[in-house]
């Protein structure tokens, strides 16, 4: 059964589910005047078959049918992908039927009748249901566009981080080559320290593109990777030390991670070089603990100890870097005077 639409555009196809053919004809006539065209189904099976064919934009579902109720059919309609809005029609004065229909997925309900007011009310409910469906559809499409744009931006950002990490790796390799042909031990040490600082920054960008994260790095994974590389490059017969990491899985903004990586690299490098007598193995501990909004990072050893008031060993560049990096985190590096060996402590806000 179908009727003509009063609109000049494509008719709005409505499926009416009711076993009363006389009422279906009346429904067709009245809704036809209001811009709808009607398809009729007398039971759930034929209604679902019509819906499966597509093109139905809204459903009017009668509660009382001969062999079933609308509440039997409604869940099967709602389970269909992209199902049209459903207006539930009931003649019952028992509001529990309407409440049950709304809970089961109906968009609205109307109390059944045959007066012109009933058809006006039904047409208004259909318009509201259609408008709500259009809004949800447009919102879903907009969200899909946003998701695609976000995925594209993340892909580009991952590529940028990949290229930065590769470029920094190349710079590190060039410095290593320069170090291998240099005879001045002071220059060799300076080049090796520079290479480790570059590696600390490159490791952040590698972590960013491998984890597909945007602007955030997980501290425990980053420090584990950084310290593994650092230990492999520093450990030898003269410095057979071992680094032990204890860290919570805390996310930190990229700029703070780079700063933290440089600080930890400097402290661990100093411990490798100065904490223990040459040839004697020792342990270097790195601990990162979050308490609320604060991250506490400790680098400690049980070696010969360090007095911050003493003059710096070497060029003193490392000390200046440590102070500058701690300052950029709005913090300062402190040392525990009671600790046997050296214990450097950095406390800063993660937000």
N, C-alpha and C positions, 0 to 999 in steps of 0.2 A: 504494500500500500504506500502510495506517495502522493504528495500534494504539491502545489506550486507556491513559490515564495513571492511575497510582495516587494522584495528588494530587486533592484536592477542588476546587482552583481550576482555572484554564485550563491545558490541557496544554501542556507545553514541546515545541514541534515541532522535530524533528531531521531533517536530510536526510542519508541514508546513500547514498554513491556507491560502487557495487560491481556488477560484472557477474555475481556469484554469487547467484542468487535464493534458493537454499537457505540460504546464510549470512545473507542479508537477512531471511528469515523468523525465523531463530534470533536475530538481532540485535533484531528487533521484539519478540519474546517476552521476551527478557531485559531490554531497556531499558524495556519497558512496565512491568515489575514495579518498576522503579526511578524511576518518575515521568515517563517521557518517552513521546511519541508519535512514530512513525517515518514519514517519507516516503522512498520508495526511488527512486533513479535509476540506471540501468545504464550510463550514459555521460555524457560531459561536456555534450553539447548539451541533453539532457533535464534535467540537473541545473541548468544555467544558466537554463533556461526556468522551472523551479520556483522558483528563487531570485528571478527577476525578478517573480514574482507576489507576493512578500512573505510575511511571517509565519513564515519559517524563522529560528529563534533560534540554531542552531549546526549545523555540518557535520562529518560523519565522512567522510573521503576516503581510499579504499583506494588503495594505490600501484600494484599490478599489475592492469591491465585488459586486455581483449583487443586493442583497437586503439590504446590510448594509455596513458599512465601518469598517476598523480595529479599529478606535477610538470608535466604539460602543462595540466592543468585548473586547478591552484592559482592561477597568476598571473591567470587570467581571473576567478576568484572574488574575489581580493584587489583587483582593479581596480574592482570594483563599489562604488558609494558606500554607506557604512554597512554593509559586508559583515559577516555573522555570523562568530564565531570558528570556526576550522577546526582539527579534531583529525586529524592525519595517521596513518593505520594502515598499518603495513608489516610484512611477515613476514621481511624481509631482516635478516640479522645484520650487514650492512654499515652501520655508523653514518653513512657519508657520505650515504646516502639521507635519513636523519632530519635531518642537518645541512642538507642542501640544501633540505628542506621548511621548516625553521625560517627559513632565510635568505630563502626565497621568500614568507614571510608567514604560515606556519602558527603557531597559538598553542601547540600542544603536539603530541607524537607518542606512540603506543603501539605496542608490538610485538604483532602479530596472533596471536590464538589462539581457542580455543573453550571454554576452561575457565571456571567461574564467576568465578575470580580476574580473568580478562581483562575480563569485563563490569563487574566492580566497579571495576577500574582505569580502564576507559573512562568509566564514569559519573562517577568522581572527576575525570577530565580535563575532561569536559564541564562539570561544576559549576564548576571553576576557570576555565575559559574563559568561561562565562556571567557569573561574578562579575567577572572582569576587564573584560569588555565593559560590564557595568553601571557599573563604576567609571569607565571611560573616558567613557561616555555622560553620567554624572552630572557628571563633571569638566568636560566640554565645555559642558554646560548651565550650570553655575556660572560658567564663564569667559565665556559669552555674556551672562549676567546682569550680571557685573562690567563687561564691555565696554560694555553699554548704559547702565549707571549712570555709568560714566566719561565716555562721550560726552555724556550729559545734563548732568553736572557741568561738563564743558568748555564746553558750549553756554551754560550759565548764567553761567560765568565770563567767557566772551567777551562776553556781553550786559552784564555788570557793567562790564567794561573799556570797552566801547563807550559806555555811559552816562557813566562817569567822564570819558572823553576828551571827549565832547560837552559835559559840564558845565564842564570846565576851559576848553574852547574858548569857551564862552559868557562865562565870567569874563574871559578874555583879551580878548574883543571889547568887553565893558563897560569894561575898563580903557583900551582903545584909544580908545573914544568919550570917556571922561573926559579922556584926554590931549589930544584934539583941541579941547576947549573950555577948556583950562587955559592961562593966559597966563604963569605962573611957570615959567621954564626949568628950575629945579632940580626942581620938582614934575613937569614933563614928563619929564625924564630918569629920575626915580625910578619913574614909572609905566611907562615903556618898559622899564626893567630888570625890574620886577616882571612885566610881561607876558611877557618872554622866559623868565623863570624858570618861569612857569606853563606856557609852551609846551614847555619841556624835559620837564616831568613828563607833560603831556598826550601828548607824542609816544611815551613809553614805553607808555602804555595803548593808543594806536592800534596800535602795533606788536604788542602782546599779542593784541588781538582780530582783527587782520587775518591774523596768522600762526597763530592757534589754538594758541598755545603756553601751557603752564601754568607760570608762575613763572620762565620763562627768556626772555631776549631776545638776539638775535644782535647783537653789538657793531657790526660793520661796517655792517650795514643801518641800525641805529638812528642811529649817528653821521652816516651819509650823509644821512639824512632830516632830522635835527636841524640839521646845518650848512647844508644847502640852505635851510631856512626862516630860519635865523639870518642868512645872507648876504643873502637877499632883503630882510629887514627892515632891515638895517644899512647896506647899500651905497647910496651916493648920490654926488652930485658932490663933496661934501667928503671922503667916505671911499670911494673907488672900489676897495676892496681885494678880493682873491680868496682863498678858503679852499681848501686842498688837503688831502684826507684820504688817509692810507695806513693801512689797518687789516686785520687778519686776521679771518677768520670765527670769532670766539670767542663761546661762549654764556656769559651771566652772569646771576645771579639778579636778579630785578626790583628789589629794594631797592637793590642795588649799582649797577644801571644808572641808577636815578633820581638817586642821589648823583653818579655819574660825569657824567651829563648836566648837572647843575647846575654842577659844577666846570668842565667844558669850555665851557659857555655863558658863565660868568663870564670865563674866560681869553680866549676869542675876542672877547667884547664889549669887554674892556679893550684888546685888541690893535687892534680897529677904532677905538676912541676915542683911544688914546694912542700907538700904535707909530710912526705915520708922520705927517709934517707934513700939515696940511690941504690937500686937493686932490692930493696925491701918491699914486699907486697903490702898493700893496705886497702881498706874499704872506704869508698866515698858514698855517702847516702844523700839522696835527693827525695824530699818529702813535700807533697803538695796536698793541703787539706783545706776544704771550704767550710766555713762556719757562717751561715747566713749569707750576707752580702760581701763577706770578706774572704780572700784567699791568702793563706799563709804558706809560703814556700821556704823551705829550709835546705841548705846544702852544708853538710857537716862531714868531718873526718876525725879520726883519733890520732892524728900525727903530731908534728912538732909544735903546733900552735902558731898563732898569728896575732900580732899586736897592731891594731889599726893606726896607732899613733906613730909607729915606726915609719921610716922613709920607705917609699915603694921600691920593690925589686924591679930591675929592668928599667924600662922607659917611663913607667907610671901611667901609660896610656890606658891600661886595663882598669885601673882605679878610677880614672876620669870617666871612662865609658860606663862603669858600674854606677857611679854617682849620677851621671846624666840620665841613664836609663831609669833608675829608681825615681828620679825627680819627675820624669815624664809620666810615671804611674801615680804621681802625687803621693809618694812614699819616700822612705829612705832605708838604706841597708844598715842593719845593726848586727853586732856580734855579741855572742853570749860569753862574758868573761869567765863564767864558772865552768864552761865546757872544757873537757880534756881534749885538746886539739883545737880545731877551728869550727865554729858553728855560725854561719851567716844566715840572717833571718830577714825575709822581705814580706811585708803585710800590706795588701792593697785591696781596694774595692773592685769587685768584678763587674759592677754595673757601669 
